[in-house]
Amino acid sequence: MILICLVATGVAKTAGSIFMVFSGPVLVLAFLSIAYLIIFREAELQERKASTKPTFFLWTFPVIVDGLFGDVSATKLIGIFLFVVLALGLHVTLVGLRSSIRRLMKERLAGIGKMG
């Protein structure tokens, strides 16, 4: 339906082909999985044996208890660290960009002063 709308409106001639290139493999896998489920519907699932060892899952393992954010699991802690790294990276990039813009403006203003 989306492909028909893109072609009919003439938004971009390559938009439909790009859409099909990226969504085609996903659609093929979806249709193959539907066919597999229809054919092998009656196959029984094997039950997992209960493990005797205690298991720790990363998304439920508490790392910080009674902290600023409450009980923080390992996954949440990794997310917090990634967000902080992203924020610091953006800050460093913007500070560097700002200083390079100032340097370029000073060079241009100095060039304009020499011309006049």
N, CA, C and O atoms as CSV, one atom per row, in Angstrom:
chain,resi,resn,atom,element,x,y,z
A,1,MET,N,N,0.827,-1.192,0.000
A,1,MET,CA,C,0.000,0.000,0.000
A,1,MET,C,C,0.869,1.252,0.000
A,1,MET,O,O,0.587,2.210,-0.720
A,2,ILE,N,N,1.926,1.241,0.810
A,2,ILE,CA,C,2.815,2.402,0.860
A,2,ILE,C,C,3.521,2.583,-0.477
A,2,ILE,O,O,3.690,3.705,-0.954
A,3,LEU,N,N,3.931,1.465,-1.079
A,3,LEU,CA,C,4.600,1.533,-2.372
A,3,LEU,C,C,3.680,2.140,-3.426
A,3,LEU,O,O,4.129,2.948,-4.239
A,4,ILE,N,N,2.404,1.766,-3.427
A,4,ILE,CA,C,1.438,2.307,-4.391
A,4,ILE,C,C,1.272,3.809,-4.178
A,4,ILE,O,O,1.198,4.562,-5.149
A,5,CYS,N,N,1.214,4.253,-2.933
A,5,CYS,CA,C,1.072,5.686,-2.649
A,5,CYS,C,C,2.298,6.458,-3.117
A,5,CYS,O,O,2.167,7.555,-3.661
A,6,LEU,N,N,3.503,5.893,-2.911
A,6,LEU,CA,C,4.710,6.591,-3.335
A,6,LEU,C,C,4.783,6.719,-4.854
A,6,LEU,O,O,5.176,7.762,-5.376
A,7,VAL,N,N,4.403,5.654,-5.560
A,7,VAL,CA,C,4.448,5.694,-7.019
A,7,VAL,C,C,3.360,6.616,-7.563
A,7,VAL,O,O,3.598,7.364,-8.511
A,8,ALA,N,N,2.163,6.567,-6.968
A,8,ALA,CA,C,1.047,7.367,-7.456
A,8,ALA,C,C,1.293,8.861,-7.254
A,8,ALA,O,O,0.938,9.670,-8.111
A,9,THR,N,N,1.880,9.219,-6.155
A,9,THR,CA,C,2.117,10.643,-5.896
A,9,THR,C,C,3.371,11.142,-6.573
A,9,THR,O,O,3.543,12.352,-6.722
A,10,GLY,N,N,4.257,10.248,-6.991
A,10,GLY,CA,C,5.484,10.669,-7.658
A,10,GLY,C,C,6.449,11.369,-6.731
A,10,GLY,O,O,7.209,12.233,-7.169
A,11,VAL,N,N,6.435,11.014,-5.451
A,11,VAL,CA,C,7.322,11.669,-4.476
A,11,VAL,C,C,8.761,11.516,-4.918
A,11,VAL,O,O,9.482,12.504,-5.057
A,12,ALA,N,N,9.174,10.302,-5.136
A,12,ALA,CA,C,10.513,10.043,-5.636
A,12,ALA,C,C,10.475,8.703,-6.338
A,12,ALA,O,O,9.882,7.751,-5.831
A,13,LYS,N,N,11.094,8.621,-7.484
A,13,LYS,CA,C,11.032,7.378,-8.242
A,13,LYS,C,C,11.829,6.266,-7.577
A,13,LYS,O,O,11.535,5.087,-7.770
A,14,THR,N,N,12.821,6.632,-6.806
A,14,THR,CA,C,13.649,5.612,-6.157
A,14,THR,C,C,13.135,5.230,-4.781
A,14,THR,O,O,13.626,4.272,-4.184
A,15,ALA,N,N,12.162,5.955,-4.271
A,15,ALA,CA,C,11.694,5.685,-2.910
A,15,ALA,C,C,11.062,4.299,-2.809
A,15,ALA,O,O,11.286,3.587,-1.831
A,16,GLY,N,N,10.279,3.916,-3.807
A,16,GLY,CA,C,9.633,2.609,-3.781
A,16,GLY,C,C,10.626,1.475,-3.860
A,16,GLY,O,O,10.493,0.476,-3.153
A,17,SER,N,N,11.632,1.623,-4.725
A,17,SER,CA,C,12.624,0.557,-4.848
A,17,SER,C,C,13.481,0.454,-3.600
A,17,SER,O,O,13.836,-0.650,-3.185
A,18,ILE,N,N,13.816,1.573,-3.001
A,18,ILE,CA,C,14.584,1.538,-1.752
A,18,ILE,C,C,13.757,0.888,-0.651
A,18,ILE,O,O,14.272,0.094,0.136
A,19,PHE,N,N,12.473,1.229,-0.602
A,19,PHE,CA,C,11.596,0.618,0.393
A,19,PHE,C,C,11.534,-0.887,0.212
A,19,PHE,O,O,11.595,-1.628,1.193
A,20,MET,N,N,11.413,-1.350,-1.017
A,20,MET,CA,C,11.329,-2.789,-1.268
A,20,MET,C,C,12.653,-3.495,-1.002
A,20,MET,O,O,12.662,-4.640,-0.550
A,21,VAL,N,N,13.760,-2.833,-1.273
A,21,VAL,CA,C,15.067,-3.447,-1.011
A,21,VAL,C,C,15.244,-3.699,0.479
A,21,VAL,O,O,15.732,-4.757,0.879
A,22,PHE,N,N,14.854,-2.740,1.296
A,22,PHE,CA,C,15.052,-2.899,2.734
A,22,PHE,C,C,13.954,-3.720,3.407
A,22,PHE,O,O,14.222,-4.394,4.401
A,23,SER,N,N,12.736,-3.680,2.895
A,23,SER,CA,C,11.670,-4.426,3.542
A,23,SER,C,C,11.424,-5.779,2.898
A,23,SER,O,O,10.725,-6.610,3.477
A,24,GLY,N,N,11.977,-6.024,1.721
A,24,GLY,CA,C,11.777,-7.288,1.029
A,24,GLY,C,C,12.233,-8.509,1.826
A,24,GLY,O,O,11.457,-9.452,1.976
A,25,PRO,N,N,13.463,-8.526,2.343
A,25,PRO,CA,C,13.905,-9.689,3.118
A,25,PRO,C,C,13.060,-9.942,4.361
A,25,PRO,O,O,12.838,-11.093,4.737
A,26,VAL,N,N,12.600,-8.903,4.982
A,26,VAL,CA,C,11.757,-9.069,6.169
A,26,VAL,C,C,10.420,-9.687,5.774
A,26,VAL,O,O,9.913,-10.570,6.467
A,27,LEU,N,N,9.849,-9.227,4.664
A,27,LEU,CA,C,8.583,-9.793,4.193
A,27,LEU,C,C,8.738,-11.256,3.796
A,27,LEU,O,O,7.855,-12.068,4.075
A,28,VAL,N,N,9.853,-11.604,3.147
A,28,VAL,CA,C,10.089,-12.997,2.766
A,28,VAL,C,C,10.179,-13.877,4.011
A,28,VAL,O,O,9.581,-14.952,4.061
A,29,LEU,N,N,10.931,-13.418,5.019
A,29,LEU,CA,C,11.033,-14.186,6.265
A,29,LEU,C,C,9.677,-14.318,6.956
A,29,LEU,O,O,9.372,-15.362,7.533
A,30,ALA,N,N,8.875,-13.276,6.900
A,30,ALA,CA,C,7.553,-13.337,7.534
A,30,ALA,C,C,6.675,-14.374,6.843
A,30,ALA,O,O,6.016,-15.168,7.514
A,31,PHE,N,N,6.655,-14.378,5.499
A,31,PHE,CA,C,5.833,-15.350,4.786
A,31,PHE,C,C,6.346,-16.772,4.975
A,31,PHE,O,O,5.550,-17.703,5.100
A,32,LEU,N,N,7.670,-16.954,4.998
A,32,LEU,CA,C,8.219,-18.287,5.244
A,32,LEU,C,C,7.886,-18.782,6.650
A,32,LEU,O,O,7.603,-19.965,6.841
A,33,SER,N,N,7.918,-17.894,7.619
A,33,SER,CA,C,7.591,-18.316,8.988
A,33,SER,C,C,6.107,-18.654,9.117
A,33,SER,O,O,5.749,-19.581,9.844
A,34,ILE,N,N,5.253,-17.926,8.434
A,34,ILE,CA,C,3.825,-18.248,8.455
A,34,ILE,C,C,3.585,-19.613,7.829
A,34,ILE,O,O,2.818,-20.419,8.356
A,35,ALA,N,N,4.243,-19.868,6.703
A,35,ALA,CA,C,4.098,-21.171,6.048
A,35,ALA,C,C,4.616,-22.291,6.951
A,35,ALA,O,O,3.999,-23.353,7.037
A,36,TYR,N,N,5.728,-22.062,7.612
A,36,TYR,CA,C,6.287,-23.064,8.529
A,36,TYR,C,C,5.318,-23.361,9.673
A,36,TYR,O,O,5.108,-24.519,10.032
A,37,LEU,N,N,4.732,-22.309,10.241
A,37,LEU,CA,C,3.794,-22.507,11.350
A,37,LEU,C,C,2.543,-23.244,10.894
A,37,LEU,O,O,1.997,-24.051,11.646
A,38,ILE,N,N,2.082,-22.983,9.682
A,38,ILE,CA,C,0.902,-23.688,9.179
A,38,ILE,C,C,1.217,-25.162,8.934
A,38,ILE,O,O,0.413,-26.032,9.269
A,39,ILE,N,N,2.374,-25.444,8.355
A,39,ILE,CA,C,2.726,-26.826,8.026
A,39,ILE,C,C,3.012,-27.647,9.281
A,39,ILE,O,O,2.520,-28.767,9.415
A,40,PHE,N,N,3.798,-27.102,10.191
A,40,PHE,CA,C,4.222,-27.852,11.373
A,40,PHE,C,C,3.473,-27.411,12.628
A,40,PHE,O,O,4.070,-27.325,13.701
A,41,ARG,N,N,2.196,-27.135,12.513
A,41,ARG,CA,C,1.400,-26.656,13.637
A,41,ARG,C,C,1.315,-27.687,14.749
A,41,ARG,O,O,1.282,-27.326,15.926
A,42,GLU,N,N,1.280,-28.939,14.402
A,42,GLU,CA,C,1.048,-29.988,15.387
A,42,GLU,C,C,2.315,-30.450,16.094
A,42,GLU,O,O,2.239,-31.290,16.990
A,43,ALA,N,N,3.440,-29.939,15.727
A,43,ALA,CA,C,4.683,-30.351,16.386
A,43,ALA,C,C,4.662,-29.876,17.837
A,43,ALA,O,O,4.290,-28.737,18.122
A,44,GLU,N,N,5.062,-30.751,18.739
A,44,GLU,CA,C,5.037,-30.408,20.162
A,44,GLU,C,C,6.327,-29.710,20.550
A,44,GLU,O,O,7.403,-30.019,20.039
A,45,LEU,N,N,6.197,-28.782,21.446
A,45,LEU,CA,C,7.361,-28.075,21.951
A,45,LEU,C,C,8.010,-28.887,23.061
A,45,LEU,O,O,7.321,-29.489,23.884
A,46,GLN,N,N,9.312,-28.901,23.078
A,46,GLN,CA,C,10.027,-29.608,24.136
A,46,GLN,C,C,10.102,-28.720,25.361
A,46,GLN,O,O,10.394,-27.528,25.263
A,47,GLU,N,N,9.839,-29.307,26.512
A,47,GLU,CA,C,9.910,-28.546,27.753
A,47,GLU,C,C,11.342,-28.529,28.259
A,47,GLU,O,O,12.080,-29.505,28.126
A,48,ARG,N,N,11.716,-27.402,28.840
A,48,ARG,CA,C,13.054,-27.279,29.392
A,48,ARG,C,C,13.112,-27.921,30.757
A,48,ARG,O,O,12.160,-27.845,31.534
A,49,LYS,N,N,14.218,-28.546,31.043
A,49,LYS,CA,C,14.415,-29.140,32.362
A,49,LYS,C,C,14.785,-28.032,33.337
A,49,LYS,O,O,15.516,-27.100,33.003
A,50,ALA,N,N,14.264,-28.157,34.540
A,50,ALA,CA,C,14.562,-27.164,35.568
A,50,ALA,C,C,16.021,-27.285,35.970
A,50,ALA,O,O,16.506,-28.384,36.242
A,51,SER,N,N,16.709,-26.180,36.007
A,51,SER,CA,C,18.123,-26.165,36.359
A,51,SER,C,C,18.282,-26.226,37.876
A,51,SER,O,O,17.492,-25.649,38.623
A,52,THR,N,N,19.302,-26.924,38.305
A,52,THR,CA,C,19.560,-27.015,39.752
A,52,THR,C,C,20.390,-25.842,40.224
A,52,THR,O,O,20.380,-25.521,41.413
A,53,LYS,N,N,21.115,-25.187,39.315
A,53,LYS,CA,C,21.930,-24.030,39.676
A,53,LYS,C,C,21.081,-22.762,39.632
A,53,LYS,O,O,20.202,-22.637,38.780
A,54,PRO,N,N,21.332,-21.830,40.533
A,54,PRO,CA,C,20.613,-20.554,40.432
A,54,PRO,C,C,21.133,-19.770,39.231
A,54,PRO,O,O,22.338,-19.718,38.985
A,55,THR,N,N,20.231,-19.175,38.504
A,55,THR,CA,C,20.623,-18.411,37.318
A,55,THR,C,C,20.407,-16.928,37.575
A,55,THR,O,O,19.446,-16.524,38.230
A,56,PHE,N,N,21.324,-16.129,37.044
A,56,PHE,CA,C,21.236,-14.684,37.157
A,56,PHE,C,C,21.067,-14.108,35.762
A,56,PHE,O,O,21.865,-14.374,34.863
A,57,PHE,N,N,20.037,-13.331,35.599
A,57,PHE,CA,C,19.792,-12.687,34.319
A,57,PHE,C,C,20.232,-11.241,34.426
A,57,PHE,O,O,20.047,-10.595,35.458
A,58,LEU,N,N,20.822,-10.737,33.340
A,58,LEU,CA,C,21.376,-9.386,33.345
A,58,LEU,C,C,20.292,-8.342,33.584
A,58,LEU,O,O,20.545,-7.325,34.230
A,59,TRP,N,N,19.084,-8.581,33.067
A,59,TRP,CA,C,18.036,-7.566,33.177
A,59,TRP,C,C,17.340,-7.593,34.529
A,59,TRP,O,O,16.579,-6.677,34.840
A,60,THR,N,N,17.581,-8.632,35.352
A,60,THR,CA,C,16.956,-8.662,36.675
A,60,THR,C,C,17.970,-8.621,37.800
A,60,THR,O,O,17.587,-8.478,38.962
A,61,PHE,N,N,19.241,-8.742,37.494
A,61,PHE,CA,C,20.265,-8.771,38.532
A,61,PHE,C,C,20.444,-7.376,39.116
A,61,PHE,O,O,20.865,-6.465,38.403
A,62,PRO,N,N,20.133,-7.185,40.409
A,62,PRO,CA,C,20.261,-5.847,40.984
A,62,PRO,C,C,21.723,-5.475,41.223
A,62,PRO,O,O,22.484,-6.246,41.807
A,63,VAL,N,N,22.098,-4.298,40.770
A,63,VAL,CA,C,23.460,-3.815,40.957
A,63,VAL,C,C,23.490,-2.757,42.051
A,63,VAL,O,O,24.332,-2.799,42.948
A,64,ILE,N,N,22.567,-1.816,41.967
A,64,ILE,CA,C,22.462,-0.758,42.982
A,64,ILE,C,C,21.093,-0.903,43.634
A,64,ILE,O,O,20.066,-0.925,42.955
A,65,VAL,N,N,21.094,-1.001,44.947
A,65,VAL,CA,C,19.844,-1.140,45.691
A,65,VAL,C,C,19.682,0.108,46.555
A,65,VAL,O,O,20.637,0.558,47.189
A,66,ASP,N,N,18.477,0.663,46.579
A,66,ASP,CA,C,18.151,1.870,47.353
A,66,ASP,C,C,19.034,3.051,46.965
A,66,ASP,O,O,19.534,3.771,47.829
A,67,GLY,N,N,19.220,3.245,45.672
A,67,GLY,CA,C,20.000,4.370,45.184
A,67,GLY,C,C,19.104,5.510,44.763
A,67,GLY,O,O,17.929,5.558,45.126
A,68,LEU,N,N,19.659,6.421,44.003
A,68,LEU,CA,C,18.929,7.587,43.518
A,68,LEU,C,C,17.784,7.181,42.593
A,68,LEU,O,O,16.714,7.788,42.624
A,69,PHE,N,N,18.006,6.155,41.769
A,69,PHE,CA,C,16.998,5.691,40.833
A,69,PHE,C,C,16.234,4.483,41.351
A,69,PHE,O,O,15.546,3.824,40.571
A,70,GLY,N,N,16.328,4.171,42.631
A,70,GLY,CA,C,15.674,2.988,43.178
A,70,GLY,C,C,16.552,1.769,42.960
A,70,GLY,O,O,17.779,1.867,42.985
A,71,ASP,N,N,15.933,0.635,42.748
A,71,ASP,CA,C,16.690,-0.584,42.471
A,71,ASP,C,C,17.100,-0.571,41.007
A,71,ASP,O,O,16.250,-0.594,40.117
A,72,VAL,N,N,18.394,-0.537,40.762
A,72,VAL,CA,C,18.922,-0.444,39.400
A,72,VAL,C,C,19.506,-1.793,39.019
A,72,VAL,O,O,20.400,-2.314,39.685
A,73,SER,N,N,18.977,-2.353,37.924
A,73,SER,CA,C,19.521,-3.622,37.436
A,73,SER,C,C,20.761,-3.333,36.590
A,73,SER,O,O,21.077,-2.181,36.294
A,74,ALA,N,N,21.453,-4.405,36.209
A,74,ALA,CA,C,22.667,-4.250,35.417
A,74,ALA,C,C,22.358,-3.627,34.059
A,74,ALA,O,O,23.136,-2.815,33.558
A,75,THR,N,N,21.240,-3.997,33.468
A,75,THR,CA,C,20.878,-3.457,32.168
A,75,THR,C,C,20.588,-1.962,32.253
A,75,THR,O,O,21.003,-1.193,31.386
A,76,LYS,N,N,19.880,-1.559,33.292
A,76,LYS,CA,C,19.606,-0.129,33.468
A,76,LYS,C,C,20.887,0.640,33.708
A,76,LYS,O,O,21.037,1.761,33.221
A,77,LEU,N,N,21.822,0.051,34.458
A,77,LEU,CA,C,23.092,0.717,34.731
A,77,LEU,C,C,23.893,0.900,33.443
A,77,LEU,O,O,24.505,1.947,33.235
A,78,ILE,N,N,23.889,-0.108,32.586
A,78,ILE,CA,C,24.566,0.010,31.292
A,78,ILE,C,C,23.907,1.119,30.468
A,78,ILE,O,O,24.600,1.900,29.817
A,79,GLY,N,N,22.578,1.190,30.493
A,79,GLY,CA,C,21.878,2.248,29.770
A,79,GLY,C,C,22.218,3.633,30.297
A,79,GLY,O,O,22.383,4.575,29.522
A,80,ILE,N,N,22.322,3.756,31.610
A,80,ILE,CA,C,22.684,5.049,32.210
A,80,ILE,C,C,24.096,5.443,31.784
A,80,ILE,O,O,24.332,6.598,31.429
A,81,PHE,N,N,25.035,4.500,31.814
A,81,PHE,CA,C,26.401,4.786,31.389
A,81,PHE,C,C,26.456,5.185,29.916
A,81,PHE,O,O,27.175,6.117,29.556
A,82,LEU,N,N,25.708,4.495,29.066
A,82,LEU,CA,C,25.691,4.836,27.644
A,82,LEU,C,C,25.109,6.230,27.415
A,82,LEU,O,O,25.596,6.976,26.565
A,83,PHE,N,N,24.065,6.582,28.174
A,83,PHE,CA,C,23.493,7.917,28.036
A,83,PHE,C,C,24.495,8.990,28.457
A,83,PHE,O,O,24.613,10.023,27.799
A,84,VAL,N,N,25.214,8.746,29.553
A,84,VAL,CA,C,26.213,9.714,30.015
A,84,VAL,C,C,27.331,9.863,28.986
A,84,VAL,O,O,27.776,10.977,28.713
A,85,VAL,N,N,27.788,8.751,28.415
A,85,VAL,CA,C,28.826,8.809,27.383
A,85,VAL,C,C,28.325,9.572,26.163
A,85,VAL,O,O,29.068,10.366,25.586
A,86,LEU,N,N,27.073,9.343,25.761
A,86,LEU,CA,C,26.498,10.071,24.638
A,86,LEU,C,C,26.434,11.570,24.933
A,86,LEU,O,O,26.792,12.390,24.087
A,87,ALA,N,N,25.982,11.922,26.125
A,87,ALA,CA,C,25.876,13.334,26.490
A,87,ALA,C,C,27.253,13.996,26.508
A,87,ALA,O,O,27.406,15.115,26.017
A,88,LEU,N,N,28.254,13.319,27.067
A,88,LEU,CA,C,29.606,13.885,27.089
A,88,LEU,C,C,30.180,14.013,25.679
A,88,LEU,O,O,30.834,15.005,25.356
A,89,GLY,N,N,29.933,13.004,24.843
A,89,GLY,CA,C,30.406,13.071,23.462
A,89,GLY,C,C,29.779,14.226,22.699
A,89,GLY,O,O,30.463,14.931,21.958
A,90,LEU,N,N,28.480,14.419,22.880
A,90,LEU,CA,C,27.815,15.552,22.231
A,90,LEU,C,C,28.357,16.881,22.737
A,90,LEU,O,O,28.537,17.820,21.962
A,91,HIS,N,N,28.617,16.957,24.038
A,91,HIS,CA,C,29.159,18.195,24.607
A,91,HIS,C,C,30.535,18.508,24.027
A,91,HIS,O,O,30.804,19.643,23.634
A,92,VAL,N,N,31.402,17.506,23.974
A,92,VAL,CA,C,32.743,17.707,23.429
A,92,VAL,C,C,32.666,18.097,21.957
A,92,VAL,O,O,33.406,18.971,21.505
A,93,THR,N,N,31.784,17.460,21.218
A,93,THR,CA,C,31.639,17.778,19.801
A,93,THR,C,C,31.137,19.199,19.604
A,93,THR,O,O,31.643,19.927,18.750
A,94,LEU,N,N,30.145,19.595,20.390
A,94,LEU,CA,C,29.602,20.942,20.239
A,94,LEU,C,C,30.589,22.010,20.672
A,94,LEU,O,O,30.650,23.077,20.061
A,95,VAL,N,N,31.363,21.742,21.717
A,95,VAL,CA,C,32.376,22.707,22.149
A,95,VAL,C,C,33.437,22.853,21.074
A,95,VAL,O,O,33.864,23.967,20.770
A,96,GLY,N,N,33.872,21.728,20.490
A,96,GLY,CA,C,34.855,21.794,19.405
A,96,GLY,C,C,34.303,22.506,18.189
A,96,GLY,O,O,35.013,23.277,17.544
A,97,LEU,N,N,33.040,22.257,17.870
A,97,LEU,CA,C,32.405,22.919,16.738
A,97,LEU,C,C,32.292,24.415,16.974
A,97,LEU,O,O,32.523,25.216,16.067
A,98,ARG,N,N,31.937,24.787,18.196
A,98,ARG,CA,C,31.804,26.204,18.522
A,98,ARG,C,C,33.147,26.924,18.405
A,98,ARG,O,O,33.215,28.036,17.881
A,99,SER,N,N,34.219,26.286,18.897
A,99,SER,CA,C,35.533,26.935,18.830
A,99,SER,C,C,36.020,27.027,17.385
A,99,SER,O,O,36.659,28.014,17.018
A,100,SER,N,N,35.735,26.025,16.560
A,100,SER,CA,C,36.163,26.105,15.163
A,100,SER,C,C,35.368,27.168,14.408
A,100,SER,O,O,35.909,27.835,13.526
A,101,ILE,N,N,34.099,27.329,14.745
A,101,ILE,CA,C,33.295,28.390,14.113
A,101,ILE,C,C,33.835,29.758,14.513
A,101,ILE,O,O,33.929,30.656,13.677
A,102,ARG,N,N,34.190,29.921,15.787
A,102,ARG,CA,C,34.759,31.209,16.229
A,102,ARG,C,C,36.065,31.504,15.504
A,102,ARG,O,O,36.303,32.639,15.089
A,103,ARG,N,N,36.919,30.483,15.349
A,103,ARG,CA,C,38.189,30.660,14.663
A,103,ARG,C,C,37.954,31.060,13.206
A,103,ARG,O,O,38.620,31.962,12.699
A,104,LEU,N,N,37.020,30.401,12.534
A,104,LEU,CA,C,36.721,30.746,11.145
A,104,LEU,C,C,36.166,32.163,11.028
A,104,LEU,O,O,36.513,32.892,10.100
A,105,MET,N,N,35.314,32.549,11.957
A,105,MET,CA,C,34.747,33.904,11.909
A,105,MET,C,C,35.840,34.951,12.108
A,105,MET,O,O,35.838,35.986,11.443
A,106,LYS,N,N,36.777,34.683,13.027
A,106,LYS,CA,C,37.877,35.634,13.239
A,106,LYS,C,C,38.740,35.747,11.990
A,106,LYS,O,O,39.166,36.843,11.627
A,107,GLU,N,N,39.003,34.608,11.322
A,107,GLU,CA,C,39.802,34.643,10.094
A,107,GLU,C,C,39.078,35.414,9.001
A,107,GLU,O,O,39.701,36.190,8.276
A,108,ARG,N,N,37.782,35.213,8.875
A,108,ARG,CA,C,37.025,35.944,7.843
A,108,ARG,C,C,36.972,37.435,8.140
A,108,ARG,O,O,37.118,38.263,7.241
A,109,LEU,N,N,36.758,37.774,9.426
A,109,LEU,CA,C,36.710,39.183,9.783
A,109,LEU,C,C,38.069,39.834,9.579
A,109,LEU,O,O,38.144,40.998,9.186
A,110,ALA,N,N,39.146,39.096,9.842
A,110,ALA,CA,C,40.468,39.641,9.612
A,110,ALA,C,C,40.699,39.816,8.109
A,110,ALA,O,O,41.324,40.790,7.688
A,111,GLY,N,N,40.201,38.883,7.304
A,111,GLY,CA,C,40.332,38.994,5.849
A,111,GLY,C,C,39.532,40.162,5.305
A,111,GLY,O,O,39.976,40.835,4.374
A,112,ILE,N,N,38.366,40.412,5.866
A,112,ILE,CA,C,37.535,41.542,5.422
A,112,ILE,C,C,38.207,42.839,5.815
A,112,ILE,O,O,38.160,43.802,5.050
A,113,GLY,N,N,38.838,42.902,6.994
A,113,GLY,CA,C,39.523,44.118,7.445
A,113,GLY,C,C,40.705,44.448,6.548
A,113,GLY,O,O,40.986,45.625,6.320
A,114,LYS,N,N,41.406,43.445,6.034
A,114,LYS,CA,C,42.548,43.670,5.160
A,114,LYS,C,C,42.106,44.181,3.787
A,114,LYS,O,O,42.809,44.956,3.138
A,115,MET,N,N,40.917,43.723,3.360
A,115,MET,CA,C,40.432,44.125,2.055
A,115,MET,C,C,39.976,45.584,2.047
A,115,MET,O,O,40.145,46.280,1.045
A,116,GLY,N,N,39.409,46.043,3.139
A,116,GLY,CA,C,38.818,47.374,3.174
A,116,GLY,C,C,39.792,48.394,3.532
A,116,GLY,O,O,39.451,49.575,3.606
